[in-house]
């Protein structure tokens, strides 16, 4: 099947209507993009859940070691936002599918078309090679 990535309208709706974001690769290092994007997501009203091998607390949110573990506490996420190398992104796309997520978001330079095809074949929305901190002002915030 052909991969169909999310349109601007779908991304706008996702940014407006989602609440619970699992952020894969979110640790407590303020120099990492995931740290800054997670803070941005909180600033627009999203609940963030860090997914990181050391299960660190970040921005006041307790961390988990896997999407599956976080799902047992929080239920299915609206979005699984992936901040890992492209060669590892597919495993988290698969975890997102299993978790019952509505969407998978691969951050800038995280590109895996095979994983994206699995996501869309499972009926989830797929955003790839984009950042919510860039897309939100572009698509949601009204410019004067």
N, C-alpha and C positions, 0 to 999 in steps of 0.2 A: 504494500500500500504506500501511497505517496504521503510524505510528511507535509502537513499544513500548519505553518506557524501562525501564532495569534496575530490578528490585524490590530491596527491602532485602536479601533472601536472596542475590540475585545480586551485589549490591555487597559484602556481607560476604565471600562466596567470592572475589571479585576481590581484595579487600584482603588476605585471608589467603593466597591461592595465587599471586598475581602476584609477579614478581621485577624485571623490566626495565621501567622507566618512562621514556619520552621526554617531556620537559617543554618544550612549545612556549611561548616567551616568557620563558624562564628566562635572565636576565642576571645580572651581578654586583652589582646594586643591592640592598642589604639592606633597603631601605624598601619593596620590592615584595612583594606576597603570594606570587608564585611562588618567591622566594628562601626565604621562611620555610617554605612547604609542602614544597619540595624537601628542606630540612634535616629536616623532620618525617619525610618518606618514608624518608630515609636512616636515621633513628633507629629505624625499625621494620623495617629490613633490606632495603629496596628499593635497587636500583642505579638511579641517576638519570643521564639523558643530556640535557644542556641543548641545546635547539634555539633558536637566536637568530641574527639577521642578522650579528652580529659574531663568532659562534662563540667566545664567552668561556668560560674555565674557571670553573666554579662549584662550590664545596664539594669541590674536588679532582677533579671530573669534567670532562674535556675536552668542549668544546662543538662543535656542528656547525651548519651554516647551513640544513639542511633535514632532514626525516624521511628522505628517500631517502638522503642522504649518511650519516646515522647508521646506517641499516640496512646499508649496505655494510660497516661495521665491526662492528656489534653483532648483526646479524641482526634478525629480526622482533621488535618489542617486544611485551610483554604489554599495555601500556597506552600510548596517546598522550594525554597530559594537556594540555589547551589553555587557556592563559592569555592569549588575545588577544581583542580586541573581537569582538563577535558577528558583525559584518559581514566579518570575515576568518576566522572559525572554520571555515567550510565548506571552504576550500582545504586546511586541515590535516586535516579529517575525510577528505577524498578521499585525501590523502597516506597517512593511517593505513590506509585500505582497501588501497591499493596496496602498502603495506609488509608486509602480512600480519599486522597487529596483531590481537590478540584483542578489544580494547576501546578505545573512545574515551571520554574523560572531559572534558566541558566544565565549567569552573569556575563558581563563583557569578556570576550575571548574564550568563553566556555562553549565549545561547539562540538556536538556529537549527534549527527543526523540519524544514526541507528537508534540511539536512545530516544531521540525526538519522535521517531516513527513508532516506537513502542508506546510512548506516552499518548500520542494522538490516536493510535489504534485502540488504546484502552478507553478512549473517550474523554481524556483530560485536555485542558488547554495547555499549549506549549509556547513559552516565550524563550527565545534563545539569543545570546549575544547582545543583551540589553541590560540596563540598570534602572531599577525603580526610582532612584534619586534623580535620574536624568529624565525618565519618561513621565513622572508625575508632573513636574513643572511644564513639560511640553504638551501633555495631553489633558491634564485635569485643571490645573490652575489657569484661570482666565487672565489673559494678558489685556492691559488697558488699551 
